[in-house]
Amino acid sequence: MRPWRDGPNDRRNYHHGNLKEALIEAARRFIAERGIGGFTLVDAARLVGVTPAALYRHFRGREALLEELAGRGFAELAARLARALTSRGTPLERFTRMGETYLAFAEEEPAYYAAIFETRGLPTVEQDGGSGVGAPVARPSPFDLLVEALQATFADGFGGVAPRFIALEVWALAHGLATLSAAGHLPRGPGFPDKYELLRAGVLALVHGAAHGPASGRP
């Protein structure tokens, strides 16, 4: 991915009526390369080559643009996780593959991934087809997907351990590994497993331990 330059000659051209998509792509690239903390609508306007006022025809503010990114990112993540869950293998292999897919998504789509967590707790907006403004619609989280996957994949349950508790542990593991890896804080080198190996070992321990071990200490 080529870095953005701030000069006027690097402005992005867009076809008439396609400003919204150009803004979304500008935000996606900017966040992927520079992080979400300092991103503003002025940045998006400059990258696309329009005045900041033009952005408000499509987005009410920075949060609205990030929410659009988050919605698209979550849809892509959910589709990838669903494909992993329906792939070949044992239930444990398929569920572990979901975790690997989660790590890959965080690495390949850093802007989407960051937006999903930047806008946590904010609802999506369902368009009404008229004014463009509709009722808020709650967007599920990756945690919700993991709970559903556990319940669907391990129909026999976990000996009284609530699937949501195991899902929370797996999510914390995957998100922690993704965050450490992105920040460059995950130890690397001879003798150190990579993030995928760590995730596989962790999922095996959590799921196998819940299914076959004592449930003491768990809700």
MIZANU-396452 format. One record per residue: x, y, z of N, C-alpha, C, CB in turn; residue in one letter. Coordinates in steps of 0.001 Angstrom, whole numbers, plus 524288, in hexadecimal, padded with zeros to 5 digits. Glycine has a CB too. Layout:
BEGIN
XYZXYZXYZXYZA ...
# end
This chain:
BEGIN
803507FB618000080000800008000080376804D5800007FC3F80003804C6M 802E58084B7FC2D8063580CDD7FBB5804AD810F17FFB4805E980F207F639R 8087C813538026C80727817478064D8048581BF4803CD80C00819038093BP 8010081E63806A87FE8C82338804E280278827A28054E7F98F8247580816W 8022C82B428019C805218301B801FB8014183484802B98089C831057FD0BR 802F983897805607FF6883CCB806BF7FF2A84119802A4800F683F1680BE1D 80270840CF7FEA88028A844F37FAC87FDA7845147F76C8073C8445A7F761G 7FC67849987F5137F7AD84A1D7F1EB7F7B2846AA7ED1F7F6F984FAA7F04AP 7FC5B8453B7EB357FC98841F37E68E7FB3483C4E7E7A5801EF842367E434N 7FA9F83AE27ECB17F952835827EE147F394834D97EF6E7FCA3833BC7F29CD 7F064838AF7EE5F7EAE1838467EF847E857834217EC267E83583D7B7EEBCR 7E47B831827EE6E7E1DB82D457EBC27DD5B82F517E8897DFF1829387EFA1R 7DD2182DCC7E38C7D8B882F2A7E0437D44B82B5B7E12D7DA4882F3B7DA7EN 7CF8A82D287E0D87CB0C829BF7E1777C6E982B557DD7C7C8DB82A007E723Y 7C3D18278A7DBE37BFA58289B7D8307BB3082B6B7DAE47BDB58238C7D5AAH 7B86282E6C7D7FC7B3F3831497DA1B7B02582D777DCB67B12B834757D5BFH 7AE8C82EC77E16E7AAE882B6A7E4377AD87827277E7527A735829077E07CG 7B2B7826BD7E7127B57A822927E9CF7B8EB824B07EE2C7B8C281F727E5FFN 7B7AB829637F0107BAD582BC57F4227BAC88288C7F91E7B8ED831417F542L 7B64F826567FA7F7B5ED8234A7FF4E7B9C881EC47FF467B05E8213D8000CK 7BA0681BD47FB007BDA58176F7FAB37C34A819447FAD77BCA9814467F5C3E 7C45C81DB67F8607C9AD81FC57F86A7CB4E8214C7FDED7CA22824797F4BEA 7C7B582384800E57C8E282506806457C9E182040809AC7C46B828448088CL 7C6B781C40808E87C7648177480BF37CCAF814F980ACF7C2F98138C80AC2I 7CE23814D0805D47D32B81285804717D7AD815DA806857D39C811E97FE7EE 7D70B81B04806587DB1B81E73808737DBC981D8880E4D7D9C18243B80763A 7D77F81D2B8111A7D7C681C38816B77DA3D816ED817DD7D25381C8781929A 7D8C681321814CD7DAD280DD38159A7E0BC80DBE814EC7D83D809F2811C5R 7E2AA8104A810EC7E84A8103F80FED7EB388138F813E57E96E8123280A69R 7E8F38180A815327EB8D81B73818FC7EC2A818B181E397E87982090819B0F 7E7FA81644820167E81D813A9825367EBD880F03825147E292811D6826D6I 7EBE180C1A820BC7EF5480797820507F5118092D820AF7EE57804BA81B31A 7F65780DCC81EB37FBCC80F6681E6F7FD7C812DF822F47FCC48122C8196BE 7F9CD815C08253A7FB4A8198B829407F88F818BD82E757FA3081EED8275BR 7F4D58154082EB67F2088145D833937ED118178C833E67F57B8159B83826G 7E9A5815E1837597E47881836837A57E44781CFF83B327E09D8143783985I 7E80C81D8083EAC7E7CE821A3842947E7A882719840617EC4A8213384617G 7EAD48282483C667EB2282D7183A5B7E7E882E5E835847F09982EC083938G 7E4AA82AAC834057E1AA82B3582F327DD2882F1382FEB7DF8E825DC82D6FF 7DC8E832A682C1B7D84B8366A82C2E7D5AD83697826D47DA4B83BE382DC1T 7D11B839138269E7CE7A839BF821A17D19A83D4E81DFF7C90383BF482277L 7D47D840EB820397D7CD8444A81D027DBE48411081A217DA778487D82062V 7DDFD83D0F81CC57E1B68398B81A397DF39836F18157C7E3AC8356081E17D 7DA80834E0816357D7CF83242811E77D6C5835FF80D737D2B482FDE813C5A 7D52383AC280EB57D40F83E9F80AA37D8FC83FE98078E7D1C78439C80D09A 7DD4E840A580A437E22F841F7807AA7E3FF83D8A804177E6658433680BB4R 7E37C838B0805E87E53283443802CE7E1E88338D7FDE87E50A82F5C8060BL 7DCDF834AF7FE4E7D967834137F9D27D9B8838CF7F6357D3C48333F7FBA5V 7DAE683D697F87C7DB5C842187F5597D6758455C7F5327DCD8840AE7F001G 7D37D845797F9897CEC8848B17F9DB7CF1184C027FEC37C9C2845447F9DBV 7CB7E84FAC7FF377CB4A852D8803EA7C8C384FB88084E7C846857FB802ECT 7CA27850D680D317C7AF84E0F811967C1C184E708118A7C9B78502E816B5P 7BFAC852CF80FA37B9FB8537480F907B75284F5B80C307B88D858E180D9DA 7BA0784D94808117B7AF849BA8048C7B6CC8447F807437BB23848F57FFC2A 7B9D98435B80B497B96883E5980DF87B44183DD8810DB7BDE583DA5811C1L 7B2408423B812B17AD9684203815F77A8A8840CB812DF7ACE78471C818CFY 7A9188407980DCC7A4B083EA380AAC7A3DB838C780B767A59483FDC804D9R 7A7F18362180D347A7B28306E80DC87A86282E958136A7ABD182DEC80A69H 7AB5083186816937AC5A82FDC81BEF7AB988347A81FA17B1F682D9A81C73F 7A8F38338C823FE7A7E0837B1827C07ACC88395682AB77A3B3835F082B93R 7B0A1835E982ACB7B56C8372382D8B7B92A8329282D557B4498389F8332BG 7BD7A83316830227C18282F0C830367BF4D829D6832007C603830AE833C0R 7BC08829EE836117B9EE8251A838347B68D8223E8342E7B6C18263D83D22E 7B3A8825398311A7B04A822C782D2B7B38E82007829007ACB5826E182A9EA 7B7E0822638277C7BB4E81FED823A47BDD881B0B825E97BF84823C9821CCL 7BF8581B5E82AC97C1CF816C682D497BDC98127582DF47C4228183B83293L 7B8F6813EA82F117B4D680FFF82FA57B3D380D2F82A7C7AFC78128E831A0E 7B4248100D8262E7B38D80D918210C7B7F1809AE820237B37A811B381CA7E 7BCAF80B37821717C120807A4820F77C063802E0824737C63F80A718225CL 7BEA6803C68293A7BDE27FF7682CE57B9C97FBA282AE57BC488018D83242A 7B5817FDAE828CC7B1697FA43826C57B34E7F6E88224D7ACCD7FD7082504G 7B6397F95081EBD7B84C7F65481A547BC647F26781C247BAA77FA018163DR 7BF9C7F41581FCB7C3957F08A821CB7C13F7EBE8824987C7327F36282565G 7BD3B7ECF2827B77BAC87E8A182A8C7B8337E4D2826C77B6C07EAB382E76F 7B5C07E6CB822B27B3497E35981ED67B75C7DFD781C407B0607E69681AAAA 7BBE47E21581B127C0127DF00818A87C23C7DAFF81C827C47D7E299816B5E 7C3087DC97821657C4FB7D8FC8255E7C11D7D489826397C6017DBE282A89L 7BC1D7D5C78269F7B8227D1C6827797B8077CDDF822FF7B2C27D4478281FA 7B89F7CFBB81E317B8997CC3C819A77BD4F7C898819C77B8917CF678148AA 7C1D17CAB081B377C6867C77181B7E7C60A7C35481FCF7CB617CADF81C6FR 7C4057C4FA824517C36B7C145828977BF827BCFE8273A7C1B67C41782D88L 7BB607BE638247A7B77A7BA83822EB7B9DA7B68181F3A7B2C67BD2E82052A 7BD207B84881B997BFB37B49C818047C3547B0F381B017C2CB7B798813C7R 7C60B7B30B81ED37C98F7AFC3821F47C67F7ABAC824FF7CCCC7B322825BAA 7C2097AD37827107BEFA7A9A882A4C7BC887A5438271B7BABE7ACA582D28L 7BB957A63A822197B92B7A23B81EC37BD3579F4E81B817B51F7A4BB81B2BT 7C2347A01D81C967C64C79D52819B87C6C2797C381BC87CB9B7A03181A2ES 7CA4A794D68198D7CAF278F5F81B0C7CDC778EE3820457CDF078C68816CFR 7CD2678A4F822A37CFFE789308276A7CC6C787F982BF67D36E78DAD828C8G 7CECD786BF830557CBE0785A98351C7C9AC78AC78373E7CF66782EB83943T 7C5ED78A7A83AE87C3F078F4E83D447C841792BB83F877C00E78E0184182P 7CC0279054842317D03D7935C8447F7D39D795E58404B7D39878FE684801L 7D4B17930C83C197D7D879537837DC7D519799D48354C7D90879102833C7E 7D00179952834747CD1979D85831F07CCB27A250835747C7AA79BA483070R 7CBDD7A16B83A6C7CB907A5DA83E057D0E27A88883E827C9A27A40C8436FF 7D5097A57383EA97DA487A7B183EDC7DB6F7AACF839F27DE617A36683F93T 7D9777A8DE835877DA327ABA9830917D78A7B0FE830B97D8087A86A82BFAR 7D34D7B1688339C7D0D57B67F834487D4927BA47837027CBB87B5F78376BM 7D7407B85A83AFC7DAFE7BBAD83DB57DF6F7BD6183A287DD2C7B8DA8426CG 7E1597B9CE836F57E57D7BB1B8333D7E3977BF2582F4C7E7647B62D83065E 7DEB57BE9982DA77DC5E7C256829FE7DBF57C7B782C787D6F07C0778283AT 7DAA87C7D6831717DA4E7CCC3834567DF9E7CF808345F7D8637CBC883A03Y 7E3C77CC94835747E9017CEDD835817EA847D0DE830137ED057CAD58376CL 7E94C7CDE082C187EA9E7CF76826C57E7AE7D46C825467E95D7CB0D822E1A 7E2BA7D4CB826C17DFA47D96B825867E1FC7DE448281A7D9F37D8AA82749F 7E3827DDCE82D0B7E5D37E23A82FD27EAD17E41282D277E6F77E0C083580A 7EDCB7E06C82AFA7F2AB7E1CE8285A7F1B77E40A822EB7F6347DD0F827FBE 7EE0B7E1C3820077ED197E35081A9B7E99F7E82181A1B7EAAA7DEDA817ABE 7E6387E90C81DEE7E28B7ED6B81DB57E2F07F0AF822B57DCDF7EB6881CEDE 7E7697F32A8239B7E8207F6078288B7E44B7FA898294C7ED997F820828D4P 7E2AA7FD158250E7DEFD8016E825987D99F7FF7D827337DE9B804808207DA 7D7C37FB63824AB7D2C47F91A826297D2EF7F74282BD97D15D7F48582280Y 7D7297F4A582D247D7AD7F2788326B7D7A57F6CB836827DCB97EF3C832E1Y 7DA8F7FAF38357F7DAC07FF4D8392F7D56F801EE839A77DEE08034B83780A 7D2B98028E835447CDA48052E8355C7C9A28020E8386F7CBAC8061582FCFA 7C9D57FCE0837FB7C61E7F99783AD47C6777FAA2840AC7C7207F3C7839B1I 7CB2C7FB42842AC7CBD27FBFD8484D7CB98801B4849E37D0EF7F9A984A10F 7CCB080538846557CC2180AC6847797C66580C338483C7CE8780E1384313E 7C2EA809848456C7BD5680ADF845917BA3780702848CF7BB1E80B1A8400ET 7BCC68040284C187B9F38002884F357B5B1802DB852687BDBC7FD24852D5R 7B1208007F8527D7ACBF802AE8555D7A96A806598522D7AEAC8057485A08G 7AB618080F84D8D7A83C80B7384A427A4FC8081C846957ABB680F4F84729L 79FF080961845E879CA6806508426279D73807D983CBF796F5806EE843D0P 79C6A8043B8392D79C3880590833B47970580833832A779CFA800AF83034T 7967C80A8F82E127919C80D2F82CB478F5380A94827F2792788131482BB7V 78A93808CF82874787E88063F8242A7855080A5D820CD783DF8023D8262EE 786C180AAB81BD47849D80E958185A77EDF80D7381730787C580ECE8134AQ 77BB581199816E377626810CE815F9774A08113F8104A773158149E81913D 7787F8125380CE67775A812AB8075477524817E6805B4773A280E7A805D2G 7742681B588095B772038207580816775CE824B58097676CE58215780ADEG 775778267680E46778D782ABB80FF577E71828FD810E5776B182D29814D9S 77F57823E88111A78494821F98122E785AB8215A817F3788868258C80FD9G 781E0822B081B35782868222A820D477EA481E28822CB781C88277B823A6V 7807281A73825CF77CFC8165B827B977DE48155482D7077DBA81160824A2G 77BC18111182F4377C3A80FA9834C27816580CEC835CA777AA80C2D8366FA 783BB80DC883A5C7889680B1083BA5787C28052B83BF178AC880D14840D1P 78B9480252839FF78B5B7FCA983A1E790587FAB983CC278ABB7FA508347BV 78FC37F7B8840E3794557F5D6843BD7978F7F23384059792AF7F30E848C4A 79CB27F2FF840567A0347EFA083D697A2A27EBC4841337A4787F2D683A7FR 7A27E7E6C683FFF7A4FE7E2FB8437F7AAE07E3DF843AA7A3CB7DD56841BBP 7AD657E16B847587B30A7E1F0847E77B59B7DCC2846777B4897E39C84D8FS 7BAD17DCBD845D57BD817D7BB844F97BC627D3CF8494B7C35C7D89884490P 7BB827D5B784E0B7BA297D23C8525A7B5137CF568513A7B9B37D55285778F 7B12C7D20D84F367AC307CF8C84DE17ACFB7CB33849E57A84E7D39984BBFD 7B0597CC338460D7B15E7C83E842077B3F27C36C8445F7B4D67CA8183DAFL 7B78B7C446848067BA397BFDE84A777B67D7BCA084DCD7BEC87C1CF84DCDL 7B2FC7BF2C850987AF277BC51853B97ABBD7B8EF850357ABBE7C020856ECV 7A9D47BB3284C007A68B7B843848597A9947B3B1845FC7A47E7BBDF843FDE 7AE857B49A844B27B1B97B079842607B2957ABFF8463A7B7007B2B084097A 7B3A47AD4384B147B4637A93484F077AF737A5F784FBB7B5FF7ABA28543EL 7AB027A87A850007A6187A5B9850C97A4C07A25484C1D7A1B77A993851D2Q 7A6057A434847677A4CF7A13A842B37A8A479CBF841D57A4D07A4CD83DFCA 7AD8979D8A8434C7B19B799B1842297B1EE7956F846507B6D879C61841ABT 7B12B796F384B367B1877933084F7A7AC1D7927C851E27B59079501853ADF 7A8F278F7E84F207A37878EDE850B37A2E278C4B856147A09278BA784CA2A 7A6B87892B857B17A6577867085CB77A7A1789EF8615A7A9F0781C685CBBD 7A96878EA68603F7AA967923D8647A7AFD27912D867067A663791FE8687FG 7B0947938A86B907B5A27934986E2F7B512791D9873ED7B8777987A86DADF 7B1DB78E04874E97B15678C1D87A3C7AF817902587E1A7B65478A0287C01G 7ABEA7936687C807A9D47974F880107AC6C79C9787FB37AA417956988570G 7B0CF79CFB87CF37B3687A20787C397B08F7A50B877F57B94F7A14C87ACEV 7AF357A9E5878F57AC4C7AD088752E7AFB17AE2E870657AA677B22E877B5A 7ADAD7AD3C86BA27B0B57AE68866EE7B2887B40C866AF7AD877AD3186228P 7AF6E7B7AE868CB7B0F57BD328687F7B5F87BE4286B917AC8A7C0AE86A8CR 7B6E47BB1B86FB47BB9C7BBE2872C27C0697BA1586FB37BB3B7B8F4877F9F 7BFE07B59D86D1C7C4327B3A5869E37C5257B74E8654E7C3077AE0E867E6I 7C0E97B92E862F07C16C7BCCB85E8B7C44E7C1BE860307BC077BE3085C56A 7C3347C3AC864DF7C5DB7C858866C17CBB37C761867787C36F7CA2A86BE5L 7CD137C2D2869697D29A7C17F86A097D5597C120864C17D32D7BC5586D04E 7D2C87BE94860F37D5167BE0B85BC37D59E7C35C859277D1CA7BA628585CV 7D19E7C6A2859BF7D1CC7CBD98576A7D6327CF12859CF7CC897CEA985821W 7D6BD7CED685EFC7DAEE7D1B28619A7E0457CFD285FA47DA877D10586798A 7E0C37CAB985EE97E5A67C88985CE07E6C77CA95857677E5677C28A85CD1L 7E2EF7CA34853DC7E3BC7CBCE84E707E4B77D1AE84E147DEFE7CA4A84B16A 7E19D7D4C1850DE7E2417DA6A8509E7E77D7DC10852FE7DDB87DD2B85373H 7E9027D98F8572F7EE077DAD0859887F2917D9A2855EE7EEAF7D7DF85E8CG 7F2637D5228536D7F6877D3C384FBD7F6A47D77884B1F7F5D67CE2E84DD4L 7F20D7D8DD849197F1C77DC75844A77F3F97E1CD8461E7EC1B7DD02842BBA 7F2A77E3AD84AC07F4707E8CD84C7F7FA507E8D884D7B7F1887EA6C85170T 7FC4D7E4D785017801E97E48A85114805017E41A84C03803217DFE88549CL 802FA7E0FE84861805A87E05284369805CD7E56A84056803037DC0F84032S 8015E7E83884023801247ED1B83D37804CA7F13883F7C7FB987EF2C83D21A 805617F12C844A7808C17F4F78473F80E7D7F3618472F806FD7F5B984CCCA 80F9A7EEB284541814F97ECD48451A8170C7EB0884A55818657F0F88430DG 8137D7E9D084DF9815217E83A85336815047E2548540E811B67EAD085734H 8138B7DF6285017813727D9BC850A9818F27D7A184FB880F717D73684CD4L 81B407D4E98537D8209E7D2FA852D0821287CF8984DF9822547CFEA857A5P 8255A7D04C84B32826647CD428467C82BED7CB21846B0825937D09A84184R 82CCE7C734843778320F7C50F84325832287BF4A84454835A47C7E3846CFG 836BF7BCED8440F837407B75884521835317B5E784A7F83CE47B5B0844A7P 832017B1E484A9982FE17B01884F8C82AB27B28885100833AA7B11F853BCG 8291E7B6A584E35824257B92C84F59820107B79184B4B824C87BF2E84F76F 81B8A7B5AC84CED8176C7B4678492B815187B968846EA8131C7B10F84BC5P 812F07B91B8421F810737BDBA83FEA80AEB7BE3C84221810567BD6F839D6D 8083F7C25284096803237C36D842EF7FF1A7BF37841A9801277C8B784113K 7FF9C7BCBA83D1D7FBE87B8A283BB97FCC27B3BA83F027FC607B752835ECY 801AA7B27683FF0802D77ADF78434B801097AEFB848E2808BF7ACC084335E 801CC7B3BE84ABE800017B51B84FFB7FA167B4BF85063801D27BA9785172L 7F76C7B68E84C587F1BE7B65784C677EFD37B0B284C5F7EF827B94F847BCL 7F2247AD6E8490A7F0727A7ED848CD7F12B7A54184E117F3827A4F08448CR 7F59C7A62B850847F6987A3C48559D7F2BC7A5C9859B07FC3E7A4D785764A 7F19D7AAE0859887EE117AD2285D4D7E87D7AB3C85CA97EE387B2ED85CE8G 7E6A97AAFA857D27E1557A918856D17E0CF7A36B858787DFE67A9B4850FEV 7E4B67A04A8573A7E49A79ACA858C77E42779A4A85EAF7E982797F3856D3L 7E74B79D4A861837E73879D00867357E1F779EC7869647EB9E7A05086981A 7DFD87A2FB867477DAF17A518869517D6527A184868297D9EE7AA7A86706L 7D5D879FDD8633D7D15679CB4861BC7D1C879734863F67D0D279C7D85BC4V 7D656794D1863757D71578F85865797D68B78F7B86B667DC7878D5C863D8H 7D8BC7936986DEF7D85C7939D873977D2C979443875747DBA6797F9875A8G 7CFBB79764872A17CA457982A874247C70D7933D8733C7C7E879CBB8711CA 7C8427908086F047C52578BDC86DA07C67B78724870F87C5F378A81867EAA 7CB6D786BF872C07CD2478200875677CF15782D187AF47D15277F8487254H 7CFE7787B887C687D214788BA8818F7CDF478A9E885517D67078CAB88138G 7CF7A78BAA88A287CBC678D9C88E147CA107931B88CCE7CE2F78D7389389P 7C5527945188E1E7C3257997988CFB7C3B179D26891937BD757990488B77A 7C69D79B9D895857C72079EE489A1F7C9DA7A3F9898B57CA1F79C0589E71S 7C80B7A82A89B1D7CA5E7AD4289A307C7FE7B00A8958D7D01C7ACB589967G 7C4877AD7C892A47C1F77B00888E2F7BC527B12D88F8E7C2487AC9488935R 7BA3B7B57888D697B4B57B69788E687B13B7B27388C237B3367BBDB88C34P 
# end
